[in-house]
């Protein structure tokens, strides 16, 4: 796990060596163990070392290393092939590097290191872009091909590892985070109106190629791009993998559970490969509990399992008893952390700086503190359950999607029964709310607003400055569209690719890397996703409104039945409404500040904004946006 940054210049334009040093410094938390630089100009030799030089170059790259596999200098980056043609800059892990190495050795390749970086480099040299679907892992990497005079950029299928890019003054820059790009001459801090609307109204940012900064974009997951250094014309990413919405496996639920169990245990086994300590985040829910107990299943009694948990000081969201149950069952060593609203106020500016963009809720702070707890224990790798809800139908909205699919196939009575059962679940939004959401997935776009108003969800709440958005060509709209009879499957794919998972992965990456920890997510492999999303929808959300039905079956005998039979949904939750109430004087100060008045997408006085925004998270989002604007000097 590392941080990367690079700069490519058009012919006649040189790179900025000073920016390279600045970028590496901004990414130091992602790789405190080592650093490396590479510079190259056509006709000259590649120059690499732990300090950049001031000589002419059209390509320059910087790497910050967090040593996880092969802790020796043989894992240093940028890494080059023996013939000097290919040069790799890599952030992430390739978990199946042992198997890939064996395949490459069978073709005559020889290796000098014991980690995954050299395997990735050799795989690219041998197979080119065709190596990408063979990789099991998380990655964002760049490969310089000096012979063909090309630069390759690639990102993993789910976007677990970040990659941003920007263009200015005949230069194209890329980096693991936004901050280095803001330091590039010619890149403005102007806000992007569309993403600002999507964040404030819908709580999403990472759903498309935009960032909240107009000049900075996200490199898309499951894509690669090749840049011709002789005539660079910008990035044209090409997709190398996608989920097929029409895939179908004719398996019984028992057959599906059996195969899913095999795939999940194999994924956990691969994700445990490390030359440093591995821990896990444990909330006490089904997903994190399954990871802990799968670690014991595949690692045996000798495996040292360390769990790190958030404990909320609110009975309705306290999961400590579930954490304790799983810890006892696994024979793990547990650590827990608590926090109060005053802690959030004290840490908020640092958290906003870490994230680079605003975030949806205060639960992100709980995650941040858990990674801090792990860092204090000397753990450098953590396993986490991110992606399971999106893949396995874990959200209440997935009940609505399943009901909409039933109705679309003419099974209206089955849909009504499912909604009635789902409306009685703990923490659910009620049958009426679920029905409105199901209806929104069935109605044509012009009628989405009707369904939303039934549950009090306006596309332009009174606390938003609708005129500001309209003047900038931003139309009020939903961010979700689900078509076809398999509404649940298309909703899950959308959640994985656009509306939910991308933001959660961003939070996870920044929160873990802020503490120089590598966070791994074993639910997110292409093999798991392709299998689960080809199963019948009733295996995922069954007719009794049971979410993750097939996964619960798959984990029987490994995870305690008491955990698998849970029907509530919590997961690292914070008492946000209570915190917002206790922070009211501070919130009013923030929303009444001079900086808040400059954030023109917001409207109304501070008290009304907070009151009207509370029901949809608007109060918190507004506070977050204002503090982000001030922290990053955003131009409105």
N, C-alpha and C positions, 0 to 999 in steps of 0.2 A: 504494500500500500504506500502510495507516494503522492507527490504533487508534480505536475508537469506544466511547462510553459514554452512557447516557441513563437518565432517571428519569421515570416517569409516576405521578401521584398521583390518588387518587380524589377526587371532589368533597368539598370541605371540608378536604382534607389538602394541605399545600403540599410542594413538593420541597425537598430539602436542598441549598442552594447550596454549602455547605462540602464535602459529599460530591462534588459535581461537580468541584471543584478537586482533591480527593484522587484521584479516578478519573483525571483527565487526567495528573496527575503519575505515577501508577502505570503509565500507558501511554506515557510519554515515549519509551521505546526504540523503540516501534513507529512513531513519527513525530517525529523530532527537528527537522524543518525548519520546522514552524509549528504553530500551535494555533488553535482557534476554539470559541466557545460560542454556544448558542442557548437562549433562554428564552421561554416564551409562556403566557399565560392567556387564556381566552375573553373576548372583548370588548375585548382590548387588542392592541397591535401586537407583532409578533415582534421581539425584541431580540437582536441578535447582535453579536459582536465578539471580540477576543482576550482579554477578561477577562469573567467573569460578574458580574452585579450581584446585589444582595440583595433586589430587588423580588419580589413575589408571582408564582408561576408554578405551573402544574400539569404542564408538560412542560419538561424541561431536558436539553440534550444537549451533549456535549463531543467534540471531534475533535483527534487528533494526526496531522500530515501528514508523510508521507515522499514527497517530490516525485519522481515518475517520468515522468509525462506532463504537458505544459504546466507548466513550472517557475515561471511567473509568478503574480502574485496573482489572475489570472482563474480559477485552479484552486482557490482557497481554499474551505474548507468551515467550517461548514455552508453549502451553496449553495441559493439560492432562485430560483424562476421569476420572470420579470419582473412578473407580476401579483400576486406575493406570496402565492399560494395554497399552493404546494408547497415543502417545505424538506428537503433531502437531507443525510444523514450516511452516508458510504460508505467501506468498507474493501475494497480489492481492485483488480482491473483488468478492464475489458471489452475484450477483444482485437479484436473486430469492430466497434469504435466508429466506424471510418471508414465502413464499409458502412451501419451504422445511421444515422449522421449524414446520409448521402446520401438514405436513405429518408425521413427526417424533413424534410429540406430540400425534398424533392419535394412535401410537403404544406404548405409555406409557413413552416416553422419557420426561425428565424434564430439563429445562434450567435455568442457573443462570446469563446469560449475555443477552444483547439485540442486539448483533452484529452478523456478519456472520461467525466468526472464530469458535465459539462453534458449530454452525450448520454444518459446514464442517466436524469438528471432529466427531460429532455424526453420520453424513451421512456415513463417512468411517467406523466407528465402526459397523453400522447397515447393510450396503450394500457392503462394500469393493469396488473393482474396478467398480462394476456396478453403483456406484454413479456418476462416471465421466460424462457419457452422459447426466445426469440429471442436471448438473450444468450450469447455465447461468452466465458467468463471465469471468474473466481473472485470471490466477493463475499459480504459480509454488510452489509446496509444498512438504514437506517430512513428513512421518508418521513413527515413531518408534513403533513397536509392540514388547514389551518386552516378552510376552508369547510365541509367535512364533519365536522370535529372528530374525525378519526381519525389513528391512528399505525400505520404499516405496518412490519413487520419481515420480512426475507427473507434466505435463505441459498442459496448456489450448489448445484447438483445433487449434487456429491460431498462437500460440506463441507470444501472446501479452506481456506476462511476461517472462523475460529471465531466463535461467538456463544453466550454464556451468559446466563442470566437467573435472577432470584430475586425473591421477593415477601415483603414484611414491612411491617407497620404501615400498611397502606393504600397502599403504594407498590410499583410494579413497576420493577425496575432491569434493565438489560442492559449487557453489556460484551464486549469482544473477549477478555478473559482473566478468570480467577477472582479474582485479587488485588483489583481494585476492588470486587467484590461483597462480599468478606469485610470490607471497611471500612464497609459499609452497616449502620446501627443495626438490630438485630433479626435479623441473619443469624448463625447459630451456626457453630462450627467442628466440629460433630459429624460423625463419620465415617459413611458409608453402608455398612451391613454387606454387602449384596449385591454392590455393585461391589468391595468389599475382597476378598471371596471370589474373584470372577472374576479379579481382578488376581493374587492370590497363587497360585491354582491353575492358571489358564489363561493368565495373562499378557495379559489384555485389560481395558481400561477403557472405551474410547470407543465401545462397541458398541450402546449404547442411549441414552436421554435422560438418564441419570443422570451425576453426577460422583462423585468420592469424598467430596465434602461433601454431607451429606444435604439441605441447604437450597438447593443450587445445581444447576441443570439445564442441559443443552445444548439449544439450539434445533436442531431436526432439519434435516439437509440436504434440499434439493429441496422445501422448504416455505416458505410465507409465512403471516403472520397479521396481521389487522387488528383494532386495539383501538379500541372506541368510547370516546372520552374523556369522554363525558357519563355513561356508566355502565360503566366498565371492570370486567370480570369475569374477568380472567386471560387467558392465551393459549390459543387454539384453532388451532394450525397446520393448514394445508391443503396437501396435496401437489400440486405442479404438474408433476412428472416422475417417472417410474420406468422401470427396465429391465424389459422383458417377457421372462419366462422361456421363453415358447413361440414367440418370434420365430424365423423360419427363412428363410435365403437359400439357394436351390439353385444354388450356384456351385462350379465346380471350384476346386482349390487354387490353380492359376495365376491364375484370374480373381480370386479373393479376394486374392491377394498383390498383384496389379496395382492394385486399388482401394484396398487398405490403404496401399500406398506413396503414392498420391495424397493420401489423407486425412492421413497422418502428416506429409508434407512441408508440406501446407497449414497444419497445426496449428503446426509449428515456425516457419513464416513469420509467422504471426499473433503467436506468443509472442515474437518478436524485436522487436516494436514498442516503442520506448522512446526517451526523450530523454536517457537516461544510459547509462553503460557496462553491457553485458550480459556475464556470464561463464557458466560451466557447471561443475557438479560431475561429475567423471569418476572412476569406479571402475575402468574397464577391462572391465566386463561388457557384455553385448549392449545393454542399454537406454541406459546413459549414452553408450556409444560411438556408438550410432545417433543420439543427439541431437547430439553434436559434429559428426559427419560430415554430418548433415542440415543443420546450420547452414551448413556450407561449401557444400553443394549448393544451398541456396536463397539464400544470401547472396553467393555468388561469391567470387572471389579477394581482393576488397577488404575483406571482413569481418574485423575484428580479433577473433579467438577466443582467449579466456583460459580455461584449464582449471585446476581446483583439486581436488587429490586427497589422499586419506588413504593412507599407506603403512604397512603393518603390519610390525613387526619379528618376524615368525614365518613361516618358509618355506611352511608349509602354507596360509596365507591371504594371502600376499604377491601382489599383482596389479600390481606396478610395471612389469613387462615389457609387460603388456597396455596399461597407461596410456601407456608410451613409444611403443608401436606406433601407437596411435590419434593421439597428439599429432603424430608424424612424418607420418602419412597426411594429417592435417587441416592441417598447417602452423600449428599453434596455439602459443601461449606458455603453458608449464606452470608450475605451482607445486605443491609437495607439503608435507605436514606429517606428522610422526611424534609419538608420545607414549608415555609409560611409565605404569605403574601409579601411580607417585608423583604424576604430573600429574593423574590422575583423582581421587586422594584430595584433592589441593589444590583442585580445581575442583568437587568434587561438590556442595557446598552451594549454590554459585552455579548449577549446572546444575539442581538440584532446584527452586530458586527460579524459574528461567527456565521450566521445564516446568509448574509449578503442581500437578502430580500426579506420582506415581511413574512410572517407565518400565521397559520390559521388559528391556533388556540394556545392556551397556557400549558397544555399537555406536553408541548415541545420542551418546556422547561424541565418537566419531570424526567424526560429522556436525557437531557443535558446533564442533570445531576447524577443520573445512574452511570453515565460514562465517566464522570468525574470520580465517582466512587470506585469504579474498576481501575482507573488510572492510579489512584492512591494505593491500590492493592498490588500494583506492578503487573497488571494484565495488559497485554498489547493486542490481543485478538478477542473479539466477542461474536457470538452467534446470536441472531435475533430473528423473530418470527415475522418480519415485514413481508408483505405480499400474500400471506395466507388468506386474509379476509377477501382480498380482491380475486384470488384464484378460486376459493372454495365457497363463495357466497356467504361471507360472514356478517354482512351489514343488513340492517333492517330493510333498507331499500331493495335488497336482492329478493326479499319476499314479495315486494310489489312487482318486481320484474318477472318473477316466476308466475304470479297471478295474471299479469298482463299477457304472458305467453299462453297461458291456459285459455284465457278469454279469446285471444286471437285465433286459437285453433277450435273455437266453438264449444269450449268446455266451461261455460259461464258459471254453472253451479259449483264445479270444483274450484274455480277461482274465488267465489264468494266464501266457500268453506275455508280455504287457505287464508284469506284475509281475516276472517273471524278468529281463527286460531292464532295467527300472527299478532293480531291486535291485543291479545291477552298476555303476550310475553312480557317479562319484566323489562322495564325501560323502553318499551315500544311506544310508537307515536299514536297508537290506537287504530282501530279498524278504519275510521273515517280518514285519518291521515294516510294510512297505507293505500286505501282505495283511491285517494286523490293522486298519489304518486303513481299508482298503476294506471290510472286514467291518463296521466300526462305522457305515459309511454305509448298509449294507444291513439291519442288524438293527433291530428295534423298540427304542424308548428303554430299556425295562427291561434289555436285554441289552448296552447300550453298555459297561457296566462290565466285562463278561466280556472283550470285545475289548481294552479298555484294559489290563486286568491282564496280558494276553499280552505286552505290551511294557513292563510295569512302571509303568503310569500309573494310580495310584489317584485317585479323585475326592476323597478326604480323606487326603492324605499325613500321616504321623505328626507332621510339624512344624507342622501346622495344629491349632488348638484347635477341634475339631468342635463341642464343647458350646457354645462362645461363639456360633457361627453358628446352631446349632439353636435356642438360646434367643431369637434374634432373627428366627426364621422363615425362615432362609436354608437351602434344601435343596441338598445337593450335586448338581450336575448339569453336563452338558456344555453348551457354549455354541453348538454347531453342530448344525444339523438340515438334511438334504438329502433331498428327496422327489422322486418322479417318475423317469421313465427317464433324463432328461438330467441325471445326477448332476453331471457336470463343470460344466455351465452353471449349475445352481443353486448349486454351491459357489463358482464365480467371482462370482456376484451377491452371495452372502452375504459373501465376502471383501471385495468392493468396498463393501458397505453396512454391514457389522457387525463382522466378526471380525479383520480385518487392516488394511485401508486407513485407517479413521478414526484409529487410533492413530498410524500412520506419518505421516499428514498433520498431526496435532497436534505430533509431534516436529519435523517439518520447519518448521512455522510458528513455533513458539517458538524453535527454534535459530537460524533465519534472522533473526527479528525482534529477538532479543537483540543482534544485531550491526547492526540497522537495515538489513537486506537484504530485498528482495522476492524470494521464491522462487517460480518458475513451474513448472508440471508439464504439459508438452505432451501426455502420453499421456492426460490426463483431460479429454476433451471428450465431450459427449453423442453427437456424430456418430461418433467413433471407437468408443465403448463400444457403441452400438446396432449398429454394423456388425459388430464382432468377435464379439459374443455372439449374433448371428444366423447365424454360420457353422457348418457341421458341426463337431462336437466333434473329429473326427480332423484337422481343419485346425489346431487349437490344440495338442493333444497327440496326436502321430501314433502309429501302431502300432509304431514303433521306440523309443518312449518319449522322443521328442524334444519338449521343451517349446517353446512360442512358434514352432511349425513354420512357420505362414504368415507370421509377421513376419520370421523369418530369410530366407524366400524373398523377401519384399518389399524387404529391404535389400541383396540381392545386387547388386553393382556400385557400391554406395555405401559399405558397411562392408566391411573386409577379410574374406575368407573365414575366415582363421584365428580371428578373433573370433566370427564367426557359427557356426563349427563347434565352439565350446567346449561341453563337456558338464558341466563343473563349475559349482558355484553358490557364490559367495562374497559379494561386494558390501559394501564398507565394514566388513568383519568385524574384530573385535578379538580378541586372544588372551585371552578372558575367563577361562578356567579357569586359565591361567598367572598372570594378574593377580590372581585371587582367592587363589591359593596364595601369591604374593609379598606380598599385602596381609593375610595371615592374622592377624598380631598386631593390626592396625587393625580387621579384621572382628570378631575376638573381643572387642575393646574396645567396639565399637558394639553387638554383640548381647548383651553382658553389662552394658550401661549401665542406669542407672535409667530412662531414657526407653524402652529396649527392654522393660523389665518392665511398663511402662504400656500397651504395645501388645498388648492381651489377645488378639487373634486368633492370635498366634503362641504356640507351645508348645515345650517341651523346653529343654535347656541349649544354650549357644551352640555348643559343638563339635558336638553331635549335629545341631543344626539346620542348620549349615553342611554337614556331611557328607551328611545325608539329602536336603537340598535341592539339592545341586549338580547332580544328574542332570537335574532339571526346572527349573533356574534358580531354585530356591527360596532358595538362599543369597543370591544377589544381590537378589532381590525383597524378602527380609526386611530386608537392610541398607538398601535404598532406602526401604522403608516406614518404618523406624525414623527415618532421617534426615529424611524428609518430615514425619513426625509432629512431630519436634522443631522443624523449621524453620517450620512453619505453626501450631504450637500446637494440634494436632488433639485433639479430645475423644473418648475411647473409651468 
